[in-house]
Amino acid sequence: MTRRWPRALVALALIVAAPLAVSAQRVARRVFISAVDEVGRPVDDLKTAEFQLTEDGVTREITRATIGRAPLRIVLMIDSSTAMAAMMNQFRASLNAFVDMLPPEHEISFITTGGQIRVRTTPSADREKLKYEIARFASEGGANAFLDTMIEADRRFLKTAPAQWPVLVIVTTDNGETRREPDLRAYNLFMNDFLGRGGTAHAIVLSGKQTGPVTDLAQNLVQNTGGSYVSIVVDSGLPERMKNLALRLADDHHLMADRYEVEFTGDAKLLQPTIRVDATRPGVRLQMSPRRPF
């Protein structure tokens, strides 16, 4: 079974002026595998040694192969800049709707972006503490530190849990006032690493008459990771959108509960390698995807 690595940089060409040079080094990459027997029943007891993987024809070391039943690790990245101050009631209602609909085992970190990153809760399944912080949530003013917050939150709270599915849930405004060019090299490095770790991003953007880099980056990240992107102009629909997103995350997690996450050591120079995975156990048929869910 063979699959091409996703064309992550194709979408980036819309906002990146030149391709990013990648240094010659090894990187951790993941693919996701469905295994069934000859009559189509899931096979959930394969060991790491029973998988064989090649990248552009070269055998790679598989460092981990596990069934994807670990709880989600979610970063709620919420705009707290001056632009959202008038929408505070709807933002609080939407966060509560999301928390109420998400199954209780999944971990959430609540992060805000007004001026700079602010960690309101570290990753936890403690809903009482999270709701307390939602009740205290208020605009911090200043600009929307979107990219810096996203990269830092990923580094601190998603990359540190490699056995869990990393999910970014972004709720942000974009009225086009921020015209300073973002650090596209930093974004490119982050996006490719997040994609390689099997991360998924979902974004709801409250758009003004104009949009700027926040919209460009959010759209690009969501497109590359297979998440959902919604642009709305009024905040009244935000709670329903967030409730539906929580339901989707629960469904996605359930769908992946009998899929394997296979991590291997890949070549960072290869941006679109051809990956092949086989099972040594007789009678096992595999299907593969570079992204979750499938």
Secondary structure in CASP SS format (residue, H / E / C, confidence):
PFRMAT SS
TARGET T0000
AUTHOR 0000-0000-0000
METHOD secondary structure of the structure
MODEL  1
M C 1.00
T E 1.00
R E 1.00
R E 1.00
W C 1.00
P C 1.00
R C 1.00
A H 1.00
L H 1.00
V H 1.00
A H 1.00
L H 1.00
A C 1.00
L C 1.00
I C 1.00
V C 1.00
A C 1.00
A C 1.00
P C 1.00
L C 1.00
A C 1.00
V C 1.00
S C 1.00
A C 1.00
Q C 1.00
R E 1.00
V E 1.00
A E 1.00
R E 1.00
R E 1.00
V E 1.00
F E 1.00
I E 1.00
S E 1.00
A E 1.00
V E 1.00
D C 1.00
E C 1.00
V C 1.00
G C 1.00
R C 1.00
P E 1.00
V C 1.00
D C 1.00
D C 1.00
L C 1.00
K C 1.00
T H 1.00
A H 1.00
E H 1.00
F E 1.00
Q E 1.00
L E 1.00
T E 1.00
E E 1.00
D C 1.00
G C 1.00
V E 1.00
T E 1.00
R C 1.00
E C 1.00
I E 1.00
T E 1.00
R E 1.00
A E 1.00
T E 1.00
I E 1.00
G C 1.00
R C 1.00
A C 1.00
P C 1.00
L C 1.00
R E 1.00
I E 1.00
V E 1.00
L E 1.00
M E 1.00
I E 1.00
D C 1.00
S C 1.00
S C 1.00
T H 1.00
A H 1.00
M H 1.00
A H 1.00
A H 1.00
M H 1.00
M H 1.00
N H 1.00
Q H 1.00
F H 1.00
R H 1.00
A H 1.00
S H 1.00
L H 1.00
N H 1.00
A H 1.00
F H 1.00
V H 1.00
D H 1.00
M H 1.00
L C 1.00
P C 1.00
P C 1.00
E C 1.00
H C 1.00
E E 1.00
I E 1.00
S E 1.00
F E 1.00
I E 1.00
T E 1.00
T C 1.00
G E 1.00
G C 1.00
Q C 1.00
I C 1.00
R E 1.00
V E 1.00
R E 1.00
T E 1.00
T E 1.00
P E 1.00
S E 1.00
A C 1.00
D C 1.00
R H 1.00
E H 1.00
K H 1.00
L H 1.00
K H 1.00
Y H 1.00
E H 1.00
I H 1.00
A H 1.00
R H 1.00
F C 1.00
A C 1.00
S C 1.00
E C 1.00
G C 1.00
G C 1.00
A C 1.00
N E 1.00
A C 1.00
F H 1.00
L H 1.00
D H 1.00
T H 1.00
M H 1.00
I H 1.00
E H 1.00
A H 1.00
D H 1.00
R H 1.00
R H 1.00
F H 1.00
L H 1.00
K C 1.00
T C 1.00
A C 1.00
P C 1.00
A C 1.00
Q C 1.00
W C 1.00
P E 1.00
V E 1.00
L E 1.00
V E 1.00
I E 1.00
V E 1.00
T E 1.00
T E 1.00
D E 1.00
N C 1.00
G C 1.00
E C 1.00
T C 1.00
R C 1.00
R C 1.00
E C 1.00
P C 1.00
D C 1.00
L H 1.00
R H 1.00
A H 1.00
Y H 1.00
N H 1.00
L H 1.00
F H 1.00
M H 1.00
N H 1.00
D H 1.00
F H 1.00
L H 1.00
G H 1.00
R C 1.00
G C 1.00
G C 1.00
T E 1.00
A E 1.00
H E 1.00
A E 1.00
I E 1.00
V E 1.00
L E 1.00
S E 1.00
G C 1.00
K C 1.00
Q C 1.00
T C 1.00
G C 1.00
P H 1.00
V H 1.00
T H 1.00
D H 1.00
L H 1.00
A H 1.00
Q H 1.00
N H 1.00
L H 1.00
V H 1.00
Q H 1.00
N H 1.00
T H 1.00
G C 1.00
G C 1.00
S C 1.00
Y E 1.00
V E 1.00
S E 1.00
I E 1.00
V C 1.00
V C 1.00
D H 1.00
S H 1.00
G H 1.00
L H 1.00
P H 1.00
E H 1.00
R H 1.00
M H 1.00
K H 1.00
N H 1.00
L H 1.00
A H 1.00
L H 1.00
R H 1.00
L H 1.00
A H 1.00
D H 1.00
D H 1.00
H H 1.00
H H 1.00
L H 1.00
M H 1.00
A H 1.00
D H 1.00
R E 1.00
Y E 1.00
E E 1.00
V E 1.00
E E 1.00
F E 1.00
T E 1.00
G E 1.00
D E 1.00
A C 1.00
K C 1.00
L C 1.00
L C 1.00
Q C 1.00
P C 1.00
T E 1.00
I E 1.00
R E 1.00
V E 1.00
D E 1.00
A E 1.00
T C 1.00
R C 1.00
P C 1.00
G C 1.00
V C 1.00
R E 1.00
L E 1.00
Q E 1.00
M E 1.00
S E 1.00
P C 1.00
R C 1.00
R C 1.00
P C 1.00
F C 1.00
END
